[in-house]
C-alpha cells in the first residue's frame, strides 16, 4: 500500500515537472521571438539612432548565404566553425588536463601549494591579450599561438575552482578515513576528488565561457579562417550582418557545448543530484 502511494506521488511529481518544463520552454521561446520582433521593428523603422545595423531577417539571410558562399572573408561558414573549434578546443582541453590536476594537488598537498602558488598568483592577473607579443615571438602566428591564448584564459578558472573544491572537503570524512587506516593518497583519490567535482565542473564551465570569449582575440593573430576572423573581416568590409552572424554562431556553439557539459556533469554527479 505504501509502495502504491509512493508510486502515485512519484508519477504526480513527474507530471508536474513535465508541465513546468513545457511552461519554461514556452516562456523562453516567447522571450527570444519577442526580442527578435523588437529588434526588427526598431531597425526597420529607424527608431534607434544607430547606423549600419542589420535586421534579424538580414542576419538570417546572411547565415543561409554563408553556408555555400565565401564572401567576404574567403571561407564558407563550416570552414570558419571548424577552424574556431580547433583553436578553442585545443587550448581548452590542454587547460583542463593541466589546470585541474594542478589545482587539486595545490589544494591537497601543502608543499605543492607553497611552491606553485606564488608563481600562479603573479601570472594569474595578467590578461590573456597581454601575452600576444610574447606568443608571436615564441610560437609564431599559427595554431599553437592561438591555442596558447585560449589555454591561458581557461587555465586560471580550472586551477582556482579545483583548488577551492578540494579544500572544502568534509574534514569528518577525512578523519573517519584516517581512523580506518586509509593512506593520504587514497583519501585524496577516494574522497577529495569526488568532493571537489562540483566545483571542478563550475570551473570548467567558466573556462569554456572564457575560451569562447577570447576566440576573436586569438584569431587576430594573422588568421585566415575562423569565426573571429569572419567577424574581423565583416568589420573591415562594413558588413554588420557578417559581424552579427559570427557573434550568434559563437553564442550558439557556446550554448551547445555548455549543454553537453551539463549532461556530462549530471551523469558523473548522479549520486549528488539524486541525493
N, C-alpha and C positions, 0 to 999 in steps of 0.2 A: 504493500500500500504506500509506504513511504517512497519506494522507488518510482511508483507511478506519479506521485505528486512532484517528485524531483524532476522527472522527465517532462511533465506538463509545464513546470516553471521554466525549465531549460528551453523548451520549444517557444514559450511565450517571449523569453528574453531574445531568442534568435529572430523572431518575427519583428519585435520592436527595434532590434539593432538593424535589421534589413530596411525597415521603413525609415529609420534615422539616416542611414547611408544614402538612400534614394533622395531624401529631402536635402541633404547636404550637397549631393551631386547636382540637383536641380538649382540650388542656390548658387553654386559655383558656375554653372553654365549661364545662368541669368546674369551674373556679375560680369563674365567675360563678354557676352553678347552686348550687354549694356555699355560696357567700356568702348567696344568697337563702334557701336552706333554713335555714341557721343563724340568719339574721335572723328568719325566720318563727317558728321554734321558740322563740327567746329572748323574743320579744314575746308570742306566743300563750300561753305557759305562765308569763309574768311572771317570767322568770329574771334579768332585769336591772331594777335599781331606777330605772327611768325612766318617768314618766307621760306620757301623751299622745303616744305614738309610734305611727305607723301600721305595719301589716304590709305586706309586698310585695304580697299579694293586694289589700289595701285601696288601695294606691297604684295598682296596675294598673286596678282598677275606677274609681278617680278619673280616671285618664288617659283611659279609654274614655268616661266620662261627660262630661269636659270637651270632647270633640270636638264635641258638639252642645249642651251646656248652658253657660249663662253664670255660674252661681253659683260662688263667692261674689263674684267680682271684677267681674262685669258683662260679660265677654268670653268667647267660645269660644276654644279653645286655639290655633287657627290665627291668630286676630287677635293674640293675645299673641306668638306666634312671629314673625309678620311685623313687628310693632312693634319687637321686640327686634332682629331682623336689620337693620332700617332704622337704628336707633340705633348698633348695634355696627359694622356695615359702613361707615357714613358716616364715623365717627371713625377707624376702622382704615384705610380706603383713603386718607383725607387724610394720615394719619400716614406711610403708605408713600410717597405721592407727594412729600411734603416731606422726610421724615426720611432716606430712603435717598440722594437726591442730595446733601443737606446733609452727611451723614456721609462720602460719597465725596469731595466737594470739600474738606472739612476734612482728610481723610487724605492727599490728594494735593497740594494747594496750601497751602503754609505760611502765606502771608498770610491766607487764609480761616480757617485754623485759629487763628491768633493773634487774629483779630478776633472770631470766634464762640465759641471755646472758653471764655473767662472767663464770658460770659453763660450759656452752656449749663451750666457747672459750678455756677453759682449756682442755676439753675432746676431742674436735674436732681433734687436730693434732696427737693424739695417734693412731698409726697404728693398724688395727684390729688384726694383728698377736701378738702384744704385750699383748693382753688380754688373750691369750691362757692359761698361767699358772694359772691366777686367775679364769678363767672359769672352768678349771678342778677342782679346789678346791671348787668352789661354786656349780657347776652344774654337775660335773662328766664328763663322756665322751659320753653321749647319744645324742639323737636328740636335746634336749634343748641347750646343749653346742654348737653344730654345728650351730643351728639356731641363737644363740646369736651373733656369729661371722658374719654371713650374715646380721643380723639385724643392727649391728653397722656400717658396711661398706655401707649399704643402707640408714641408718637413716640420716647421715650427709647431703647428697645432697638433700634429701626431705625437711629438715628444711631450708637449705640455700636458695633453689630456691623458696620455699613458702614464706619465709620472704622477699626476694627480689621482688618477683612478686607483693605482696600486698602493698609494699612500693612504687611501681611505679604506683599505682592507680591514674588516672587523677584527679587532685585537682579541676578542674572545675566541674566535675561530683559530687564530694563530696559537693562542695559549693552549687550547684543547689539543691541537695537533702536536704541539711540543710535548704535552703530557703523555701522548700515545707513542712518542718516540720518533716522530717524523723529522726528517732532516730539513735543513733550511731550504735547500733547493726543491725538495718535494713540496714543502708548504708554498713556496713561490709558484711552482707549476700547478699544483692541485687547487690552491685556494686564492693566491694572489692574482694570478692571471684571469681566472673566471670572474673574480670580484671586480676586476678593472675593465672587463669587456664593455659594459655600458658606456663608460667614459671614453674608451678607445673608439667605439663607433661614433660617438659625438665628435671626437677629434677627426676621424676620417671624413665625416660629413662636412666639417668646416674646411678640411684640406681640399675636398672636392670642389667646394664653392670657391675657394681661393684659386685653385688651378684654372677654373674656367674664367674667373675674374681677371687673371693675369694673362690670359691667352693672347689678347690683342697686343699687349706689350711684348710678349715673347716673339710674336710673329712680325714685329717691327725690324728684326734682325735680318734684313735682306731676304725675306721670304718670297717665294713665287707661287705659293698656294696656301690655302687655309682660310678659315672664316674671318680671322683677324685681318689677314691680308686683303680679303674681299671688302671688308669694312673700310680699310685704308684707301683702297682704290675707289670705292664709292665716294669717299670724301674728296679725293683728288679730282674726280670727274664730276663733282657736284651732283651726285645721284643719291638723294636721301632714301629712295626706295631700296637701293642696294644696301645702304648702311643699316636701315631698319630690318631688312630681311636677314642680314647677317646676325644682328642682335637677337632677333626672335629665334633663329635656328640654334644659336648658342644657348639661349634660355631653355629651349625645348629639350635639347640633349642633356643639359644640366639637370632638368627635372626628371628625365628618363633614368639617368644614372643614379639620381637620388632615390628614385622609387626602387631600383634594383638593389641599392644598398640597404634600404629599409626592409625589403623582402629577405635579404641575407641575414640582417640583424634579427628579424623575427624568428628565422629558422635556427640560428645559433643560440639565441637567448630565449627559446621557447619555455625553458624552466622558469625564467624570471617573469615572463609575460603571463604564463598560466598561473603563477602564484598570485 
